[in-house]
Amino acid sequence: MNTFQTVKKRSIERSIERLLALRALLFIGNKYTCPCCQWKLRAFTHGGASMRIRSLGYCPRCNSKARHRRWWLFLEQKTNLFTDRLRLLHIAPNYCMSRRFSHLPNIDYVGVDHNNHRNICIKMELQATPIPSETFDAIICMHVLEHIPEDRKAIREIYRTLKPGGWAGISVPIRLDQKTYEDPTITSPQERECAFGETVHVRYYGYDLMDRLEEAGFKVQMDPGKEVDLLNVKKYGLRDDENIFYCTKS
C-alpha cells in the first residue's frame, strides 16, 4: 500500500469512527453492553447508518452483529488471543472486530479477503493462498466457507498456514439436525436464496462439517451457541445459533 492509499484509508476510518461515535451517543443506556467496543446502550439498530431500532441487531457504536458479539466473548473466555503474543490471520474481516485487533499490541494482525476494503493486508482467494505454510498462531474464519464452492480446499489452506499448536476458529450458518446440503447445479441468486438462505451462499452446512474439518487434519471441538450463559445472552444481545468450531493443529 503506497503513502496516498494509506492516508486515504486512515481518513476514511476516522470519518467512519466519528459518524459511529455520534450515532452511539443517541443510544446510550444500560440495557446492553457490546463486548466488541464496550459501549453501553439502550437498543440495537438495523446496521449501516440506520437510526432505527432492531431487536438483537447491530451495535450503534461499532456495527457489530449478534454473532460478532458472541465471537468476542468466545475469544476472550476460551482462547489466548488477548493474553499471548500471536500472529493472527483474520479471513474476510468485519470492521467491528478488525478495528480493535489491528491496534492490540500483542497481535501481529493480517486481514485477507478476495475484495479490497478496510483492514485488508492481502487480497487473495482462500482456496489457494500465497501465504507460506505454518505462518500463523491463530486464524479466524467467520461465515466465509459457505461462499466457497471448493470449501475443502479452503479448509486445507487454513490448516496448512497454521503453525503446529495453533488454533483456528470457524463458524458458518449451520443446521445441526441434518447433513450438509449443496448442489452445484443451483447457480442463480434466487435459487440459492431459496436453497441455502442467501443469494451468495453455495451450501447449507450440517452436522458433518466436523468431518470436513477433521479430514484436513484438525482436532475439533464445537462450542454450541445454545450453551452460552443466559446472563451473557441478555447482557450482550446474543442469539443461540452461532456455533463456533475450535480447531487445533497438533
C-alpha positions in Angstrom: 0.0 0.0 0.0 1.5 3.4 -1.0 1.5 6.5 1.0 -1.5 8.0 -0.7 -3.6 4.9 -0.2 -2.5 4.8 3.5 -3.5 8.4 4.1 -6.8 7.9 2.3 -7.5 4.7 4.3 -6.8 6.4 7.6 -9.0 9.4 6.6 -11.9 7.0 5.8 -11.5 5.2 9.1 -11.5 8.5 11.0 -14.7 9.6 9.2 -16.4 6.3 10.0 -15.4 6.4 13.6 -16.7 10.0 14.0 -20.1 9.1 12.5 -20.4 5.9 14.6 -19.5 7.8 17.7 -22.1 10.5 17.1 -24.8 7.9 16.5 -23.8 6.0 19.6 -24.4 9.0 21.8 -28.1 8.7 20.9 -28.2 5.1 22.0 -26.5 5.4 25.4 -28.2 3.2 28.0 -27.8 0.4 30.5 -29.8 -2.4 28.9 -26.9 -4.0 26.9 -23.2 -3.9 26.6 -21.3 -4.5 23.3 -18.2 -6.6 24.1 -16.6 -5.6 20.8 -16.4 -1.9 21.7 -17.5 -1.9 25.4 -20.3 0.6 24.6 -23.3 0.6 27.0 -26.5 1.0 25.1 -30.3 1.0 25.3 -31.0 -0.7 22.0 -29.5 -2.1 18.8 -30.0 -0.8 15.3 -30.6 -2.1 11.7 -26.9 -1.6 10.9 -25.1 0.7 8.4 -26.0 4.2 9.2 -29.6 3.3 10.3 -31.1 5.0 13.4 -34.0 2.5 13.5 -34.2 0.1 16.5 -33.9 -3.6 15.8 -34.0 -6.4 18.4 -30.7 -8.2 18.6 -29.4 -6.1 15.7 -26.3 -4.1 15.2 -24.3 -2.1 17.9 -24.8 1.6 17.2 -21.1 2.3 18.1 -19.2 -0.3 16.1 -21.9 -2.0 14.0 -21.3 -5.5 15.5 -23.8 -8.1 14.8 -25.0 -10.6 17.4 -22.6 -13.2 16.0 -19.7 -10.8 16.3 -20.5 -10.2 20.0 -20.8 -13.9 20.6 -17.4 -14.4 18.9 -15.7 -11.7 21.0 -16.9 -13.3 24.2 -15.7 -16.7 23.0 -12.2 -15.3 22.1 -12.0 -13.6 25.5 -13.1 -16.6 27.6 -11.8 -19.6 25.7 -8.7 -18.6 23.7 -5.3 -17.0 24.3 -5.9 -14.2 21.7 -5.8 -11.4 24.3 -3.1 -12.7 26.5 -0.3 -14.1 24.4 1.8 -12.6 21.6 0.2 -14.1 18.4 0.2 -13.7 14.7 -3.4 -13.6 13.7 -4.9 -14.3 10.3 -8.4 -12.8 10.0 -10.3 -14.0 6.9 -12.8 -11.6 5.4 -12.6 -9.3 8.5 -15.5 -7.4 9.7 -14.9 -3.8 10.8 -16.2 -4.1 14.4 -13.5 -6.6 15.3 -10.7 -5.7 13.0 -10.7 -2.1 14.2 -9.5 -3.3 17.6 -7.5 -6.4 16.6 -5.3 -4.2 14.3 -4.4 -2.0 17.3 -3.8 -4.6 20.0 -0.1 -4.6 21.0 0.1 -8.4 21.4 -1.3 -9.2 18.0 0.5 -9.1 14.7 -2.6 -8.7 12.6 -3.2 -9.8 9.0 -6.6 -9.3 7.3 -7.3 -11.0 4.0 -10.2 -11.1 1.5 -10.8 -11.5 -2.2 -12.0 -7.9 -2.3 -10.2 -4.7 -1.1 -11.8 -3.0 1.8 -10.9 -1.7 5.3 -8.1 -3.5 7.2 -7.2 -5.8 4.3 -3.5 -6.6 4.1 -3.6 -9.2 1.3 -6.1 -9.6 -1.5 -6.4 -13.3 -2.2 -8.7 -16.4 -2.7 -8.8 -18.7 0.3 -8.7 -21.9 -1.8 -5.1 -21.1 -3.0 -3.4 -18.6 -0.8 0.1 -17.1 -1.4 0.8 -17.5 2.4 3.7 -19.8 3.4 3.0 -22.8 5.5 2.9 -22.6 9.3 2.8 -18.8 9.4 0.0 -18.0 11.9 -0.6 -18.8 15.5 -4.4 -18.2 15.2 -6.9 -17.9 12.4 -10.5 -16.6 12.5 -12.8 -17.6 9.7 -16.3 -16.4 10.4 -19.1 -17.1 7.9 -16.8 -17.5 4.9 -16.8 -21.2 3.9 -20.5 -21.1 2.8 -19.5 -18.8 0.0 -16.7 -21.0 -1.4 -17.5 -23.8 -3.9 -14.3 -25.8 -3.1 -14.6 -25.4 0.6 -12.4 -28.5 1.4 -9.5 -26.8 -0.4 -10.1 -23.7 1.7 -10.1 -25.7 4.9 -6.8 -27.4 3.9 -5.3 -24.0 3.3 -6.3 -22.8 6.7 -4.7 -25.9 8.2 -1.5 -25.5 6.1 -0.9 -21.9 7.0 -1.5 -22.5 10.8 1.5 -23.3 13.0 1.6 -26.6 14.9 0.0 -25.9 18.2 -2.1 -23.1 16.8 -5.8 -22.8 16.6 -8.5 -21.8 14.1 -12.0 -20.6 15.0 -14.5 -21.4 12.3 -18.2 -20.7 12.0 -20.9 -21.0 9.3 -24.6 -20.9 9.0 -25.4 -24.5 10.1 -28.3 -26.9 10.9 -27.1 -29.5 13.4 -30.2 -31.7 12.7 -29.2 -32.6 9.1 -26.3 -33.2 6.8 -24.7 -30.5 4.7 -26.9 -29.7 1.7 -25.2 -28.5 -1.5 -26.0 -28.7 -5.2 -23.5 -27.2 -7.8 -26.4 -27.0 -10.4 -28.1 -24.3 -8.2 -26.4 -21.2 -9.6 -29.0 -18.3 -9.8 -29.2 -15.9 -6.9 -32.9 -16.6 -6.5 -32.4 -20.4 -6.4 -29.5 -20.1 -3.9 -31.5 -17.9 -1.6 -34.3 -20.5 -1.6 -32.0 -23.5 -1.1 -29.2 -22.1 1.1 -30.7 -19.0 2.7 -28.6 -16.3 0.9 -28.2 -15.3 -2.7 -24.3 -15.7 -2.4 -24.2 -19.0 -0.5 -23.4 -22.3 -2.2 -24.4 -24.7 0.6 -26.1 -25.0 3.9 -23.9 -26.8 6.4 -25.0 -29.6 8.6 -23.5 -31.7 11.5 -21.0 -33.3 9.1 -19.0 -30.0 8.9 -16.9 -31.5 11.8 -16.0 -34.4 9.4 -14.7 -32.0 6.8 -12.6 -30.1 9.3 -11.1 -33.4 10.7 -10.4 -34.6 7.2 -7.9 -31.7 6.8 -6.1 -32.8 10.0 -7.8 -30.7 12.7 -8.8 -31.8 16.1 -12.2 -30.2 16.5 -14.4 -29.1 19.4 -17.7 -27.3 18.9 -18.7 -24.5 21.3 -22.6 -24.5 21.0 -24.4 -21.2 20.9 -27.2 -22.8 23.0 -24.8 -23.3 25.9 -23.9 -19.7 26.3 -24.8 -18.4 29.8 -28.2 -16.8 29.8 -27.0 -13.8 31.7 -24.4 -13.2 28.9 -27.2 -13.7 26.3 -29.3 -10.9 27.8 -26.4 -8.6 28.6 -24.7 -8.7 25.2 -27.7 -9.2 23.0 -26.8 -12.7 21.6 -28.6 -15.3 19.6 -28.3 -19.0 20.3 -27.5 -20.2 16.7 -23.8 -19.2 16.4 -21.9 -22.4 16.9 -18.1 -22.0 16.9 -15.8 -24.8 15.9 -12.5 -24.6 17.7 -9.9 -26.4 15.5 -6.4 -27.1 16.7 -3.3 -28.3 14.8 -1.3 -30.8 16.8 
